[in-house]
Amino acid sequence: MATLEFSFVEEARSLEVDAIDGGRPLHEFTLDPQTSSNDEEIPIMGRSVDDAEEITERAALIQLFLPYARLAYEQRGLVYPFQKSEAGDSFEIVPGQERVAARSAELSRMIRKGQPVSKQFEQLAFEALHRYVGGWGVCIGAPRNNGRGAKHAIEEFRNSLRKWEIGESWPEDFARNGDHGADGFVILGRGWCGPIIFYQAKNTNFHFKDHPEEFARMPEILHDWFGKRWSQFRLVVPVFATNSVLTIEMKDRIFEARGASGVHMLDAVDILCADFIEPQHWCRQHQCIVY
């Protein structure tokens, strides 16, 4: 993990799906050549060289990923629901963690899937975020799912706002996909004009180079949706949901690497935590100390 690009996470999470689906198909004994004129292709213990190398690679991948995943889950109060199989080249479910394992594999199965799966991930992550922070929120995907276009979506959104939250301005042109660069908003402390969360989601493993460019256009995007440049009047907090597994330390590194444009990360483990740990757990940790 010398860099912020760690594809090993996505590769290892495919093994979660294998564990839930009953493992990888065992076809090598019927399809692999049992003899070869090339010394480098002679089967090893009844397996082809390619299969033997793949097994070695999977075992090394698990050795790298397992302590990382366990730490990420532990930091959210969860147990990583998979463990190394006896053979060491696959995952098996930790006894008693079947529900978490099934949900984790469900999220892993979504990675890189297009519509409607990507929209489902976007909404799942938004619901988790909303459970954590409270406030008033809307996932922009909801008003545009009816296919009526951007103008109707923005009108519907503004109809849900309070009078002082709406400006007079309207976009000069309406985007064809209806989102105008936003996946969702949460207004915190609505009664006292608290901050606004600007939400973006991407149904992929995290890659630093894939940082959504919409975060650089937040003032204009808020202007389109609210009709008002809210970034001039209150704090706007950027949150990026990614279908990845991030430790707290990795989140810190990602934020730090972005410098002044750092964003707060929400990942698959956070979604699971919102599902399996009651939100009140976080509230009970709060203390108000008066001196």
C-alpha atoms as a printed R data frame, in Angstrom:
    type eleno elety resid chain resno       x       y       z
1   ATOM     1    CA   MET     A     1   0.000   0.000   0.000
2   ATOM     2    CA   ALA     A     2   2.815   2.376  -0.884
3   ATOM     3    CA   THR     A     3   0.389   4.391  -2.999
4   ATOM     4    CA   LEU     A     4  -3.289   5.230  -2.787
5   ATOM     5    CA   GLU     A     5  -4.051   2.869  -5.653
6   ATOM     6    CA   PHE     A     6  -4.860  -0.512  -4.154
7   ATOM     7    CA   SER     A     7  -6.617  -2.771  -6.634
8   ATOM     8    CA   PHE     A     8  -6.001  -5.744  -4.321
9   ATOM     9    CA   VAL     A     9  -9.158  -4.721  -2.433
10  ATOM    10    CA   GLU     A    10 -11.450  -5.262  -5.410
11  ATOM    11    CA   GLU     A    11  -9.681  -8.489  -6.384
12  ATOM    12    CA   ALA     A    12 -10.070  -9.889  -2.871
13  ATOM    13    CA   ARG     A    13 -13.722  -8.901  -2.609
14  ATOM    14    CA   SER     A    14 -14.519 -11.098  -5.620
15  ATOM    15    CA   LEU     A    15 -13.532 -14.014  -3.364
16  ATOM    16    CA   GLU     A    16 -16.327 -12.982  -0.983
17  ATOM    17    CA   VAL     A    17 -18.822 -13.568  -3.795
18  ATOM    18    CA   ASP     A    18 -17.230 -16.960  -4.510
19  ATOM    19    CA   ALA     A    19 -17.621 -17.931  -0.847
20  ATOM    20    CA   ILE     A    20 -21.318 -17.010  -0.811
21  ATOM    21    CA   ASP     A    21 -21.991 -18.648  -4.176
22  ATOM    22    CA   GLY     A    22 -20.413 -21.917  -3.097
23  ATOM    23    CA   GLY     A    23 -16.837 -21.498  -4.238
24  ATOM    24    CA   ARG     A    24 -15.006 -21.518  -7.535
25  ATOM    25    CA   PRO     A    25 -15.861 -24.234 -10.085
26  ATOM    26    CA   LEU     A    26 -13.501 -27.186  -9.857
27  ATOM    27    CA   HIS     A    27 -12.926 -27.951 -13.511
28  ATOM    28    CA   GLU     A    28  -9.159 -28.037 -13.768
29  ATOM    29    CA   PHE     A    29  -8.875 -31.843 -13.508
30  ATOM    30    CA   THR     A    30 -11.139 -32.374 -16.516
31  ATOM    31    CA   LEU     A    31  -9.906 -29.516 -18.683
32  ATOM    32    CA   ASP     A    32  -6.228 -29.278 -17.822
33  ATOM    33    CA   PRO     A    33  -3.686 -31.140 -19.934
34  ATOM    34    CA   GLN     A    34  -2.201 -34.130 -18.077
35  ATOM    35    CA   THR     A    35   0.943 -34.163 -20.179
36  ATOM    36    CA   SER     A    36   2.909 -31.584 -22.113
37  ATOM    37    CA   SER     A    37   5.951 -31.586 -24.374
38  ATOM    38    CA   ASN     A    38   6.959 -28.249 -22.861
39  ATOM    39    CA   ASP     A    39   8.779 -28.724 -19.547
40  ATOM    40    CA   GLU     A    40   7.394 -25.374 -18.303
41  ATOM    41    CA   GLU     A    41   3.799 -26.574 -18.809
42  ATOM    42    CA   ILE     A    42   4.041 -29.976 -17.097
43  ATOM    43    CA   PRO     A    43   1.130 -30.240 -14.597
44  ATOM    44    CA   ILE     A    44   1.973 -29.809 -10.927
45  ATOM    45    CA   MET     A    45   0.260 -32.301  -8.605
46  ATOM    46    CA   GLY     A    46  -2.448 -32.884 -11.209
47  ATOM    47    CA   ARG     A    47  -3.026 -29.180 -11.859
48  ATOM    48    CA   SER     A    48  -1.936 -27.124 -14.839
49  ATOM    49    CA   VAL     A    49   0.834 -24.582 -14.304
50  ATOM    50    CA   ASP     A    50  -1.664 -21.740 -14.840
51  ATOM    51    CA   ASP     A    51  -4.026 -23.092 -12.187
52  ATOM    52    CA   ALA     A    52  -1.188 -23.665  -9.734
53  ATOM    53    CA   GLU     A    53   0.014 -20.096 -10.247
54  ATOM    54    CA   GLU     A    54  -3.521 -18.744  -9.810
55  ATOM    55    CA   ILE     A    55  -3.886 -20.616  -6.523
56  ATOM    56    CA   THR     A    56  -0.593 -19.159  -5.303
57  ATOM    57    CA   GLU     A    57  -1.698 -15.667  -6.317
58  ATOM    58    CA   ARG     A    58  -5.048 -16.022  -4.541
59  ATOM    59    CA   ALA     A    59  -3.323 -17.221  -1.369
60  ATOM    60    CA   ALA     A    60  -0.976 -14.213  -1.451
61  ATOM    61    CA   LEU     A    61  -3.937 -11.893  -2.102
62  ATOM    62    CA   ILE     A    62  -5.791 -13.228   0.934
63  ATOM    63    CA   GLN     A    63  -2.685 -12.840   3.088
64  ATOM    64    CA   LEU     A    64  -2.536  -9.162   2.079
65  ATOM    65    CA   PHE     A    65  -6.242  -8.356   2.270
66  ATOM    66    CA   LEU     A    66  -7.386 -10.241   5.377
67  ATOM    67    CA   PRO     A    67  -5.624  -8.152   8.079
68  ATOM    68    CA   TYR     A    68  -6.563  -4.974   6.211
69  ATOM    69    CA   ALA     A    69 -10.265  -5.933   6.027
70  ATOM    70    CA   ARG     A    70 -10.346  -7.103   9.632
71  ATOM    71    CA   LEU     A    71  -8.999  -3.744  10.779
72  ATOM    72    CA   ALA     A    72 -11.514  -1.790   8.664
73  ATOM    73    CA   TYR     A    73 -14.446  -3.787  10.077
74  ATOM    74    CA   GLU     A    74 -13.135  -3.683  13.644
75  ATOM    75    CA   GLN     A    75 -12.882   0.108  13.466
76  ATOM    76    CA   ARG     A    76 -16.636   0.221  12.743
77  ATOM    77    CA   GLY     A    77 -17.546  -2.224  15.493
78  ATOM    78    CA   LEU     A    78 -18.019  -5.180  13.135
79  ATOM    79    CA   VAL     A    79 -16.351  -8.551  12.618
80  ATOM    80    CA   TYR     A    80 -15.032  -9.210   9.120
81  ATOM    81    CA   PRO     A    81 -17.340 -12.105   8.182
82  ATOM    82    CA   PHE     A    82 -14.874 -14.128   6.076
83  ATOM    83    CA   GLN     A    83 -11.811 -16.128   6.980
84  ATOM    84    CA   LYS     A    84  -9.165 -18.040   5.103
85  ATOM    85    CA   SER     A    85 -10.149 -21.553   4.081
86  ATOM    86    CA   GLU     A    86  -8.067 -24.525   5.157
87  ATOM    87    CA   ALA     A    87  -6.443 -24.593   1.705
88  ATOM    88    CA   GLY     A    88  -5.587 -20.913   2.077
89  ATOM    89    CA   ASP     A    89  -6.631 -19.907  -1.447
90  ATOM    90    CA   SER     A    90 -10.285 -18.992  -0.815
91  ATOM    91    CA   PHE     A    91 -12.643 -17.495   1.757
92  ATOM    92    CA   GLU     A    92 -15.174 -19.211   3.959
93  ATOM    93    CA   ILE     A    93 -17.799 -17.619   6.187
94  ATOM    94    CA   VAL     A    94 -16.957 -17.018   9.839
95  ATOM    95    CA   PRO     A    95 -19.474 -19.004  11.941
96  ATOM    96    CA   GLY     A    96 -22.230 -16.729  13.217
97  ATOM    97    CA   GLN     A    97 -21.511 -14.019  10.640
98  ATOM    98    CA   GLU     A    98 -23.724 -15.340   7.852
99  ATOM    99    CA   ARG     A    99 -25.960 -12.246   7.603
100 ATOM   100    CA   VAL     A   100 -23.059  -9.800   7.462
101 ATOM   101    CA   ALA     A   101 -21.240 -12.060   4.974
102 ATOM   102    CA   ALA     A   102 -24.249 -12.187   2.643
103 ATOM   103    CA   ARG     A   103 -24.674  -8.407   2.784
104 ATOM   104    CA   SER     A   104 -20.960  -7.793   2.267
105 ATOM   105    CA   ALA     A   105 -20.896 -10.094  -0.763
106 ATOM   106    CA   GLU     A   106 -23.991  -8.351  -2.123
107 ATOM   107    CA   LEU     A   107 -22.119  -5.048  -2.121
108 ATOM   108    CA   SER     A   108 -19.040  -6.720  -3.621
109 ATOM   109    CA   ARG     A   109 -21.204  -8.165  -6.392
110 ATOM   110    CA   MET     A   110 -22.360  -4.632  -7.320
111 ATOM   111    CA   ILE     A   111 -18.897  -3.263  -8.117
112 ATOM   112    CA   ARG     A   112 -18.607  -1.772 -11.616
113 ATOM   113    CA   LYS     A   113 -22.175  -2.726 -12.517
114 ATOM   114    CA   GLY     A   114 -24.053  -0.084 -14.486
115 ATOM   115    CA   GLN     A   115 -27.690   0.944 -14.200
116 ATOM   116    CA   PRO     A   116 -29.835   0.036 -12.356
117 ATOM   117    CA   VAL     A   117 -27.292  -1.509  -9.959
118 ATOM   118    CA   SER     A   118 -25.124   1.616  -9.733
119 ATOM   119    CA   LYS     A   119 -28.197   3.655  -8.803
120 ATOM   120    CA   GLN     A   120 -29.063   1.093  -6.142
121 ATOM   121    CA   PHE     A   121 -25.598   1.481  -4.612
122 ATOM   122    CA   GLU     A   122 -25.924   5.267  -4.737
123 ATOM   123    CA   GLN     A   123 -29.181   5.109  -2.785
124 ATOM   124    CA   LEU     A   124 -27.923   2.509  -0.289
125 ATOM   125    CA   ALA     A   125 -24.881   4.643   0.513
126 ATOM   126    CA   PHE     A   126 -27.026   7.769   0.813
127 ATOM   127    CA   GLU     A   127 -29.392   6.051   3.234
128 ATOM   128    CA   ALA     A   128 -26.398   5.019   5.354
129 ATOM   129    CA   LEU     A   129 -25.044   8.572   5.335
130 ATOM   130    CA   HIS     A   130 -28.440   9.957   6.318
131 ATOM   131    CA   ARG     A   131 -28.710   7.512   9.228
132 ATOM   132    CA   TYR     A   132 -25.325   8.668  10.506
133 ATOM   133    CA   VAL     A   133 -25.799  12.427  10.267
134 ATOM   134    CA   GLY     A   134 -29.576  12.956  10.474
135 ATOM   135    CA   GLY     A   135 -30.902  16.230   9.110
136 ATOM   136    CA   TRP     A   136 -33.068  16.603   6.015
137 ATOM   137    CA   GLY     A   137 -31.835  14.826   2.912
138 ATOM   138    CA   VAL     A   138 -32.733  13.812  -0.600
139 ATOM   139    CA   CYS     A   139 -30.948  11.448  -2.975
140 ATOM   140    CA   ILE     A   140 -31.244  13.204  -6.322
141 ATOM   141    CA   GLY     A   141 -31.750   9.891  -8.068
142 ATOM   142    CA   ALA     A   142 -35.207   9.562  -6.530
143 ATOM   143    CA   PRO     A   143 -36.910  12.532  -8.272
144 ATOM   144    CA   ARG     A   144 -35.368  11.714 -11.638
145 ATOM   145    CA   ASN     A   145 -36.134   7.997 -11.666
146 ATOM   146    CA   ASN     A   146 -39.526   8.773 -13.162
147 ATOM   147    CA   GLY     A   147 -37.732   9.851 -16.350
148 ATOM   148    CA   ARG     A   148 -39.393  13.259 -16.621
149 ATOM   149    CA   GLY     A   149 -36.097  15.051 -17.110
150 ATOM   150    CA   ALA     A   150 -33.959  17.610 -15.310
151 ATOM   151    CA   LYS     A   151 -36.436  20.489 -15.275
152 ATOM   152    CA   HIS     A   152 -39.109  18.457 -13.495
153 ATOM   153    CA   ALA     A   153 -36.512  16.948 -11.143
154 ATOM   154    CA   ILE     A   154 -35.242  20.375 -10.060
155 ATOM   155    CA   GLU     A   155 -38.806  21.698  -9.719
156 ATOM   156    CA   GLU     A   156 -39.723  18.728  -7.541
157 ATOM   157    CA   PHE     A   157 -36.595  19.227  -5.448
158 ATOM   158    CA   ARG     A   158 -37.289  22.916  -4.911
159 ATOM   159    CA   ASN     A   159 -40.893  22.210  -3.967
160 ATOM   160    CA   SER     A   160 -39.540  20.217  -1.027
161 ATOM   161    CA   LEU     A   161 -37.418  23.140   0.215
162 ATOM   162    CA   ARG     A   162 -38.398  25.937   2.570
163 ATOM   163    CA   LYS     A   163 -38.937  29.419   1.163
164 ATOM   164    CA   TRP     A   164 -35.663  30.832   2.474
165 ATOM   165    CA   GLU     A   165 -33.685  27.911   1.020
166 ATOM   166    CA   ILE     A   166 -34.671  28.691  -2.576
167 ATOM   167    CA   GLY     A   167 -33.179  31.318  -4.851
168 ATOM   168    CA   GLU     A   168 -34.599  32.911  -7.980
169 ATOM   169    CA   SER     A   169 -32.055  31.599 -10.474
170 ATOM   170    CA   TRP     A   170 -32.645  28.692 -12.873
171 ATOM   171    CA   PRO     A   171 -30.126  26.827 -15.057
172 ATOM   172    CA   GLU     A   172 -29.777  28.190 -18.568
173 ATOM   173    CA   ASP     A   173 -29.851  24.642 -19.922
174 ATOM   174    CA   PHE     A   174 -31.058  21.432 -18.311
175 ATOM   175    CA   ALA     A   175 -28.844  18.337 -18.284
176 ATOM   176    CA   ARG     A   176 -30.191  15.362 -20.202
177 ATOM   177    CA   ASN     A   177 -29.510  12.890 -17.386
178 ATOM   178    CA   GLY     A   178 -31.235  15.076 -14.836
179 ATOM   179    CA   ASP     A   179 -28.641  15.227 -12.079
180 ATOM   180    CA   HIS     A   180 -26.713  18.427 -12.944
181 ATOM   181    CA   GLY     A   181 -23.686  16.970 -11.194
182 ATOM   182    CA   ALA     A   182 -25.283  16.042  -7.850
183 ATOM   183    CA   ASP     A   183 -26.185  12.677  -6.367
184 ATOM   184    CA   GLY     A   184 -27.714  14.012  -3.158
185 ATOM   185    CA   PHE     A   185 -27.883  16.722  -0.496
186 ATOM   186    CA   VAL     A   186 -28.318  16.695   3.271
187 ATOM   187    CA   ILE     A   187 -29.168  19.893   5.148
188 ATOM   188    CA   LEU     A   188 -27.949  19.750   8.727
189 ATOM   189    CA   GLY     A   189 -29.431  21.982  11.409
190 ATOM   190    CA   ARG     A   190 -32.164  23.073   9.035
191 ATOM   191    CA   GLY     A   191 -33.808  25.295  11.631
192 ATOM   192    CA   TRP     A   192 -30.620  27.230  12.356
193 ATOM   193    CA   CYS     A   193 -29.088  27.280   8.843
194 ATOM   194    CA   GLY     A   194 -26.472  24.615   9.435
195 ATOM   195    CA   PRO     A   195 -24.091  23.159   6.837
196 ATOM   196    CA   ILE     A   196 -25.063  21.353   3.645
197 ATOM   197    CA   ILE     A   197 -23.610  17.974   2.686
198 ATOM   198    CA   PHE     A   198 -22.867  17.610  -1.016
199 ATOM   199    CA   TYR     A   199 -23.003  13.904  -1.834
200 ATOM   200    CA   GLN     A   200 -21.405  11.982  -4.697
201 ATOM   201    CA   ALA     A   201 -21.267   8.211  -5.196
202 ATOM   202    CA   LYS     A   202 -19.336   5.885  -7.464
203 ATOM   203    CA   ASN     A   203 -19.986   2.158  -7.652
204 ATOM   204    CA   THR     A   204 -16.319   1.180  -7.970
205 ATOM   205    CA   ASN     A   205 -13.342   0.326  -5.864
206 ATOM   206    CA   PHE     A   206 -11.550   3.518  -4.823
207 ATOM   207    CA   HIS     A   207  -8.906   4.877  -7.176
208 ATOM   208    CA   PHE     A   208  -7.386   8.242  -6.437
209 ATOM   209    CA   LYS     A   209  -7.441   9.289 -10.099
210 ATOM   210    CA   ASP     A   210 -11.202   8.685 -10.240
211 ATOM   211    CA   HIS     A   211 -11.959  11.467  -7.753
212 ATOM   212    CA   PRO     A   212 -15.238  12.983  -9.062
213 ATOM   213    CA   GLU     A   213 -14.666  16.275 -10.839
214 ATOM   214    CA   GLU     A   214 -18.064  17.478  -9.566
215 ATOM   215    CA   PHE     A   215 -16.465  18.388  -6.245
216 ATOM   216    CA   ALA     A   216 -14.592  21.174  -8.036
217 ATOM   217    CA   ARG     A   217 -17.933  22.556  -9.284
218 ATOM   218    CA   MET     A   218 -19.930  22.490  -6.050
219 ATOM   219    CA   PRO     A   219 -20.889  26.203  -6.065
220 ATOM   220    CA   GLU     A   220 -22.360  25.972  -9.555
221 ATOM   221    CA   ILE     A   221 -24.094  22.651  -8.908
222 ATOM   222    CA   LEU     A   222 -25.743  23.978  -5.737
223 ATOM   223    CA   HIS     A   223 -26.730  27.066  -7.702
224 ATOM   224    CA   ASP     A   224 -28.518  24.909 -10.289
225 ATOM   225    CA   TRP     A   225 -30.431  22.883  -7.695
226 ATOM   226    CA   PHE     A   226 -31.193  25.517  -5.069
227 ATOM   227    CA   GLY     A   227 -31.234  28.625  -7.255
228 ATOM   228    CA   LYS     A   228 -28.873  30.170  -4.742
229 ATOM   229    CA   ARG     A   229 -25.108  30.070  -4.205
230 ATOM   230    CA   TRP     A   230 -25.263  28.423  -0.814
231 ATOM   231    CA   SER     A   231 -21.492  28.024  -0.674
232 ATOM   232    CA   GLN     A   232 -21.325  31.789  -0.075
233 ATOM   233    CA   PHE     A   233 -23.584  31.654   2.973
234 ATOM   234    CA   ARG     A   234 -22.888  28.388   4.776
235 ATOM   235    CA   LEU     A   235 -20.365  25.570   4.881
236 ATOM   236    CA   VAL     A   236 -20.691  22.866   2.228
237 ATOM   237    CA   VAL     A   237 -19.283  19.484   3.287
238 ATOM   238    CA   PRO     A   238 -18.286  17.133   0.428
239 ATOM   239    CA   VAL     A   239 -18.914  13.399   0.962
240 ATOM   240    CA   PHE     A   240 -17.874  10.713  -1.517
241 ATOM   241    CA   ALA     A   241 -19.340   7.189  -1.313
242 ATOM   242    CA   THR     A   242 -17.240   4.458  -2.898
243 ATOM   243    CA   ASN     A   243 -17.904   0.722  -3.124
244 ATOM   244    CA   SER     A   244 -14.569  -0.099  -1.545
245 ATOM   245    CA   VAL     A   245 -13.108  -1.088   1.821
246 ATOM   246    CA   LEU     A   246 -11.208   1.688   3.583
247 ATOM   247    CA   THR     A   247  -9.561   1.708   6.966
248 ATOM   248    CA   ILE     A   248  -9.735   4.932   8.953
249 ATOM   249    CA   GLU     A   249  -6.028   5.427   8.280
250 ATOM   250    CA   MET     A   250  -6.635   5.084   4.546
251 ATOM   251    CA   LYS     A   251  -9.444   7.651   4.724
252 ATOM   252    CA   ASP     A   252  -7.013  10.014   6.448
253 ATOM   253    CA   ARG     A   253  -4.424   9.489   3.713
254 ATOM   254    CA   ILE     A   254  -6.982  10.115   0.971
255 ATOM   255    CA   PHE     A   255  -8.184  13.345   2.594
256 ATOM   256    CA   GLU     A   256  -4.629  14.521   3.241
257 ATOM   257    CA   ALA     A   257  -3.529  13.776  -0.327
258 ATOM   258    CA   ARG     A   258  -6.298  15.990  -1.723
259 ATOM   259    CA   GLY     A   259  -5.095  18.971   0.271
260 ATOM   260    CA   ALA     A   260  -7.570  21.868   0.266
261 ATOM   261    CA   SER     A   261  -9.973  19.811  -1.881
262 ATOM   262    CA   GLY     A   262 -10.166  16.893   0.575
263 ATOM   263    CA   VAL     A   263 -13.505  15.087   0.890
264 ATOM   264    CA   HIS     A   264 -14.998  12.787   3.511
265 ATOM   265    CA   MET     A   265 -15.226   9.154   2.440
266 ATOM   266    CA   LEU     A   266 -18.074   6.688   2.931
267 ATOM   267    CA   ASP     A   267 -17.335   3.078   1.992
268 ATOM   268    CA   ALA     A   268 -18.933  -0.372   1.916
269 ATOM   269    CA   VAL     A   269 -18.021  -1.044   5.549
270 ATOM   270    CA   ASP     A   270 -19.807   2.140   6.609
271 ATOM   271    CA   ILE     A   271 -22.909   0.964   4.746
272 ATOM   272    CA   LEU     A   272 -22.768  -2.378   6.563
273 ATOM   273    CA   CYS     A   273 -22.268  -0.635   9.891
274 ATOM   274    CA   ALA     A   274 -25.396   1.451   9.295
275 ATOM   275    CA   ASP     A   275 -27.274  -1.792   8.569
276 ATOM   276    CA   PHE     A   276 -26.107  -3.857  11.527
277 ATOM   277    CA   ILE     A   277 -25.328  -1.359  14.304
278 ATOM   278    CA   GLU     A   278 -28.115   0.857  15.633
279 ATOM   279    CA   PRO     A   279 -27.536   4.590  14.981
280 ATOM   280    CA   GLN     A   280 -28.168   5.247  18.687
281 ATOM   281    CA   HIS     A   281 -24.826   3.519  19.308
282 ATOM   282    CA   TRP     A   282 -23.103   6.591  17.920
283 ATOM   283    CA   CYS     A   283 -25.318   9.022  19.845
284 ATOM   284    CA   ARG     A   284 -24.541   7.324  23.152
285 ATOM   285    CA   GLN     A   285 -20.865   8.028  22.597
286 ATOM   286    CA   HIS     A   286 -21.508  11.776  22.611
287 ATOM   287    CA   GLN     A   287 -20.675  13.744  25.715
288 ATOM   288    CA   CYS     A   288 -21.440  17.361  26.425
289 ATOM   289    CA   ILE     A   289 -19.007  18.802  28.957
290 ATOM   290    CA   VAL     A   290 -19.690  22.226  30.496
291 ATOM   291    CA   TYR     A   291 -16.876  23.994  32.340
